[in-house]
Amino acid sequence: MRMPYTIDLRNVQAPLKEQYRSDPASALVVTEAQSIASDLSDPRHCTVAPLEFPEMTIRAGLHPAAGGAGDTPCSGDILASALAICEESTLRSVAANMGVELESVHIDVRIHWDFRGTMGVDREAPVGATGIEMRTEVKVKDGVDPERAKRLLSSAERYCSTLQTLRNGVEVATEFSLS
């Protein structure tokens, strides 16, 4: 049974999949963000924007555990949000492609930190996340085959690129310079 979604995602994605099969290099994409000139007198806040959407600035800053004002999301909040966004959009895309009608989706992401490392209080404490928990709750419409619903969840987990990046890691190249 095909779901009456407003967008036939399978149809939208078909030419992209064909293009990526025939020209694998066309599937290689770079997403970018950059910091935007901010008030440098305030070390607790900054502004960034995705280059593809420069008008969509994100005002962020330090977490209160690092002395932040607590009036903006911190990078950890944005990382947790990125994982939730990826999981939900992947789950909904897979459901649309499988013709599985959803009643509700709820993604809860929690990232654990030990600020002793970030704050330089304890050199043995890690700088960065110490663990991530993600809980995905999905309610499908009555009548969906339970095996099909399980396949939906396992496919969403497999194809969530942010989840897989965090699980598997990726090489990060950095360059710092003074001018």
Buried (B, 14 or more C-beta within 10 A) or exposed (E): EEBEBEEBBBEEBEEEEEEBEEEEEEEEEEEEBEEEEBEEEEEBBBBBBBEEEEEEEBEBBBBEBBEBEEEBBBEBBBBBBBBBBBBBBBBBBBBBBBBBBBEEBEBEBEBEBBBBBBEEEEEEBEEEBEEBEBEBEBEBEEEBEEEEBEBBBEBBBEBBEBBBEBEEEEEEEEEEEEE
